Each structure stands twice: as structure tokens, then as C-alpha cells.
């Protein structure tokens, strides 16, 4: 037997035992790499599945089917006194004009129940589209005008393939006579598929074909503006004080621990705080961007403070020493030399915090922003809702068309979140300093 004590170093590392250990180590590394790649592939598959399901569910909300019909805009119905006053024309009975059009188009429909079914194939808000067309061109008064009005959500679902025509009549929402009328309009070339501008131009509605996200988008924007104006100055000022000026003692240690803990507090707790303080104690208006912004600012503050402190720590001590060496005071060194170099990191953290605030729902539900709001908000004290809450409301609605609206709103929200995170990454790469 060979005495291993007298083997050279080269002989020892090329021995049979060393080869076995080396092969075992390589196999372990190969398994680790395989498991890591498998985890990444699984995560990507889950992400693709999630995004695909959202897209397949929501892409139909971006287009809708319109009925191209002729309306008799009689002078006695639109402007009986021939005043030409837009205010008088806007108050005309356009619902009667829509009903007259249906009677003229389908004269053989005389039974009351059938007339109601006939009205149900077009949107209950068709009169609003007729009025908008007349207000856009007052010369249409007293003429026969061809105007596009939206189909009802059930009729629209027929053309989108969501309703199975082969099912028995009592098992589907659209009856046989309604299918016949829709087929007649389609054969005459009076059904067109158009980009759904209504989805991006109006607020919420009880009717799916008339519901839009613009009110929620404006509400989210106003809420984020309030959040940014409060959280960014306070967060940056707090970070500068704690990192550059505060003495290191038990009180500052306690503050730092609490800030780190607040970053992990569930968001609904901030909603309860806003309900107790801003609504019940201060009496601020419920379901307003002002209160929503205050609540989200409290939730975002720890994130901004932590990111800002990390940015300040990343600035080399030589910058501070150089500023002090040329005669600058401590305050001048911080604000003229350290802060400008740390600002890109602070902005990145702020944008990430704003993206987190944009996607929050729970704290806003607690302060009443789950209310049904039709009008687009005009200020920070106007009743409003936000995109995540709008998605929550639509997801709870039983109509099939609201399912597509939910998917479409999620796609819009994800787009905003992706854009905000891309901006954060671009700012970091553009202004980041490596020391």
C-alpha cells in the first residue's frame, strides 16, 4: 500500500479519491445550475400563463360593435321653436327619437314584449350618442342622419362569440327574435366593429358597454400627485437628517427600527389609520383623492426613506471630506455635494414607491374609494375612485361584459406599472455613479 504521507502534492490531487470528490462536486454544481434554470423556467411559464389569461380575457374590451342606423331628427322633437340654441337642443327628447327609429326600422314588431326585446339589442345610452352627434353638428337638426350607436352588452357578446347560438333559447341571454334582428342588421352592413374609445373617455357606468376607465385614471393621477407632494419632501428630509445630522443614540436607533418595521406593515393598517384620523377626526371628504393621497403617502414614506438613506450611504466619504476641506460647512457639504449625487437613487426609490402606491387597493377601500363614481373628478376633493378599486368593482359584477372590462383595466394598470418601473431603471442607469 502506498503511504499517502510521502505522496507529492501533485500525486495527492490526482489520486483516485480526489477524482471522486471532484466529480461529486461537479455533479452537485450541475444539479444546482439545473434547479436554478428550472426555477426560472417555471417562473416564466407562470408569468406567461398569467399575462396570457389577462390578455385573452381583456382584449375584447378594446373594441365594440356599433349599429349604423338612420335617425329622423325632426325639428319638432329636437328644437320645436327653431331657436338654434345649443342648450335647448341638448335637452331634447332623444330617447323618443331612438324609439321612433326602431319602430320605423322594424315595423312588424308590434307586441309590447317584442318591442322591449328590440330595444334591448342596442345600448340604453344610445340617446347620448345621438345627442353628441347633434351637438357636434347642429346642421343635423331637421334632417335624417346616419349615426353609430353601441349595441347592448348582450348583443355585443353575440358578435364577440361569448354567447353560444346553438344553446336552447331558455339557456342564453339573447333570444331567437333578437338574434334574427341582429342578423338582419349584419346582413344589411349596419354592424361595424370599432375601437372602443368610450372605454378611455368616460367614467364608470351600470351598463358595461358605456363603462370606461377615464374617471379611475384621473382619480389615480390626482391621488398620486398628493402622495408625491407629501411623501417625497418628507421622506428625503427624514433620510438626510437621520443619515447626516442625527446623533447616534438609542432614540435614533428606535426611529430606524420603527421605519423598517413600517415598511413591512400590511397596507390595510394604513387604511384603518386614515379612516380613524383623516375621516373621523379631521372630517375630510370621503372617497376623495386628498384622503387617498394622504393614506398612500403614509404607506410610501418608509420605502422612500429607506431608499434615500441607502443612496446617501452610497456617496463616498471622500466627497464629504473634500467639501469640508475646501471650507464648506456641514450643511453646505450635504446639500451642495452629497445630495446631488444621491438624488438619482432617491428618485428611483420614489418612483418604485409610487408604483407600489398605484397598485394598492386595500387602504383605499377603508376610506370609501370603493363608491360607484360616474363623473370624472375635477379636483383632489371631488369624489373619485382609482384603477385598482375600479378593477375590484368590475370583477364583482355579474355581467359577462364586465369580465372583459376587468381584463382590459388590468392591462392598462400593468402598462402604467411597467412604464414607471422602466423609468426608474432608466434613471438609475443614466445617472448612477460608480465609485
Buried (B, 14 or more C-beta within 10 A) or exposed (E): EEEEEEEEEEEEEEBEEEEEEEEEEEEEEEEEEEEEEEEEEEEEEEEEEEEEEBEEBBEBBBBBBBBBBEBBBBEEBBBEEEEEEEEBBEEBEBBEBBBBBBEEBBEEBEEEEBBEBBBBBBBBBBBBBBBEBBEEEEEBBBBEBEBBBBBBBBBBBBBBEBBEEEEEEEEBBBBEBBBEBBEEBBEEEBBEEEEBEBBBEBBBBEBBBBBBBBBBBBBBBBBBEBBBEBBBEBBBEBBBEBBBEBEEEEEEEEBBEEBEEBBEEEBBBBBBBBBEBBBEEEEBBBBBBBBBBBBBBBBBBBBBBBBBBBBBEBBEEEBBEEBBEEEBEEEEBBBEBBBEBBBBBBBBBBBBBBBBBBBBBBBBBBBBBBEEBEEBBEEBBBBBBBBBBBBBBBBEBEBBBBBBBBBBBBBBBEEBBEEBBEBBEEBBEEBEEEE
